[in-house]
Amino acid sequence: MEPIESLPLPLPLPLPLPPPPPPSLDVLVARLGRWSAGRGPLYLLLAARLRRLIDEGVLPPGTLLPPDRRFATALAVGRTTVVAAYDALRQEGRLVRRQGSGTRVAPAALLARRLRSAGAETAAGASTGAGASTGAGPVTGAPRVRETSNPLFLHLLEAPDDVILLSCAAPDRAPDALAEAYRSLELPVGDLGYHPAGLGALREAVAARYAARGVPTGPGQVLVTTGAQQALALLARLLLAPGDGVLVEAPTYPGALDLFREAAAVPLPVAVGPDGVDAAEAVRLMERHRPALAYVVARFQNPTGTVLPPLAGRRLVEAANALGVPLVEDEALADLAFDAGAPWTPLSAYGEVVAVGSLSKVVWGGLRIGWVRGPAPLIARLARLKALHDLGSDVPAQLAAARLLDGFGPVLAARVRTARAGHDHLRAELARLLPSWSCAPAAGGQTLWVRLPHGDGVSFAQLALRHGVAVLPGATADALGGSVRHLRLHFLAAPEVLTEAVRRLAAAWAEYTPGPEPVRAALHAITL
């Protein structure tokens, strides 16, 4: 008889993997995109979009889907639409519906291992959300989100249709000066074309703009990026580790929240009031948590349009510098003041601030030129990180940008005139057709922050889509879980387009029947 030690031991049976956590309702609604566009019954359109999310691995096997009634309320449809869509997918073997245990993605709906793993990780991150109250410290091991649930970006990925996009704010036409700048380009000779930190001429032009505003800056303090979004992405990757806290405004630019979630950081929100972010509360939060980063939009705050007073800005900078918290000011909209004589003091005039700028909002979204202005050692590190990702931004675009900045006054003035006219036109149309909606006039920027008299922005946005208008629900931008009754609307489209958009919104509002009042304690959605 063999000794016990030599007997082969049975292999342990693999433990079954727990089902992935369900995505939050708002995240799932956002991931559906413009699901109701197209021909055919709504339940078939909804089933088709859910089928795609299952097959792509965004909803991995075992994922629990929302109950019929809650899902129907969020989509602004009847319960029978959701029931019929679920039943269609159940008959295909993609869903399993059991009394008492809800509706889940079927185990048989399997994808390739890599897609399945990526989808599970994405769903897990989206389900946890980015929210954290100001009383909670950073949480180690925060979920890392690999792809966006942001309606701002998801709408851009949809096929062209008749939907008017009031969700993503950017000029819809380029100025003649941009085409002229491209026509007069002279490409460099004896140059490889790789400039991770940016072309010298453009870095000098951006530095000169800061110097003219009273912020002495050298070219070595400027990194050229592919738009402001890449600038924020590089800063997040360099400065944030999983579980780090990030001070953010509530609400704020959803694209920044996306990037912080990608870094597995934890937003620490501070409310925005009529005069911008609550500077006193922001200072208290920095003292209490020492976040790894603070992100603010001080001038024409996105999405509220507020402007931070100079004294509050100085207090914020001095506190951040004293506490060793890197403070990032997003200046992408700062030039778009309706009053050309309105004074502007960048936060970097008060101390050490990392500024992020862009030409995409002033010139055209397709001109993907942005920058970071900061201490030279930080810029050098960012340039090495950028080299890892793309070896440098497009050289012809940088040459055109440098040419534009050389005579930027008329280009900016024309853009501001157009924006102000759009602002006034949109407000007039809202007052005429939707008088129960309220929104304060903006002093600049590109958007109006609209408050609905009842209901919530997420469900109304779904109905608005079926009337051919895409709007941004306020809750998607608010890490405090507020702004539920708000929408962000941009006013950059042509007057006739804005008129048609408001007409469609008014038709949607006439049909809108809100469900129970939504309750949110923290952001579960979309950063954007």
Summary of the structure (lengths in Angstrom):
residues: 528
radius of gyration: 24.5
end to end distance: 67.6
largest distance: 97.9
contacts: 1817
relative contact order: 0.14
helix: 43%
strand: 13%
